[in-house]
């Protein structure tokens, strides 16, 4: 395992190993131990992602759910598991001694920019902040808060940013002479769906991002094409109109919407509420990351990673839980401050010991 545990001032340092029952030791010192105790996870926010985290905790025997914390009335929250405590978010400090890692399940637009730094100052945290352009400033804010109070936080965890970010880094590091391509979908874009629902005359809507197969095929053939936004993805919209709304006006408002649809070939399908619920209630997603390059004497190489997700929030929740394990271990190593997926060794994510990983997966 990479990394060293350092005391203040760097006077003492020791590698910190782990094993399956979380017997933690510091070489040369008595250290501290957590024998056969589970990592206690708190969930902040209980929407689709929060529910996914609750299920994922139950699938990881080394973890337990310490509680759900919400800005809503706790009595109105119905956890999937019986007996799960639900508390108001403003009282979360009272439960600090019973929580090892908080998983923040709020939105990136307004929730996490405030909650991320505030909670990182009081807890070890993991979140799925996904506003790519604002990640540097968000990282800095969380890093200041976590480092100043001796906590470990991992930000922007999921499949993109997250897994896809790692694949892009691996591809560019190995195939240094090449080009990287990311294709999203076919899947539901929650942000674009919400944008449609804000159009006057729209009662409900779901939007799918669809990669252009011809573009993917060209990349897989090693052509390294220069592709425009329109050439890489199309958008399909399924819309339920409000009574009396003009479909022509609504369609025009959608396909000309800047930053969302104007740069894409967009198809709008009008449907009824029952059909939308029956055929488009699930939240599948996924996509591809490809790196094409040349090695040696101009030998073509193609590197590809793909995801096909039946549920975007459920998969993202599983990624968050793996990184919550890493955040717990980082904190025990005194590696405080903010981190991203680029900073986390793969072994820190696994419930297996380093010896098991070497023997069974290497």
Secondary structure, 3 states (H helix, E strand, C coil): CCCCEECHHHCCEECCCCCCCCCCCCCCCCCCCCCCCCEEEEEECCCHHHHHHHHHHHCCCCEEEEEEEECCCHHHCCCCCCCCCEEEHHHHHHHHHHCCEEEECCCCCCCHHHHHHHHHCCCCEEECCCCHHHHHHHHHHHHHHHHHHCCEEECCCCECCEHHHHHHHHHHHHCCCEEEEEEECCEECHHHHHHHHCCCCEEEEEEEEEECHHHHHHHHCCCCCCCCHHHHEEEEEEEEECCCCCHHHHHHHHHCCCCCCCCCEEEEEECCHHHHHHHHCCCCEEEEEEEEEEECCCEEEEEEEEEEECCHHHHHHHHHHHHHHHHHHHHHCCCCEEECHHHCCHHHHCCCCHHHHHHHCC
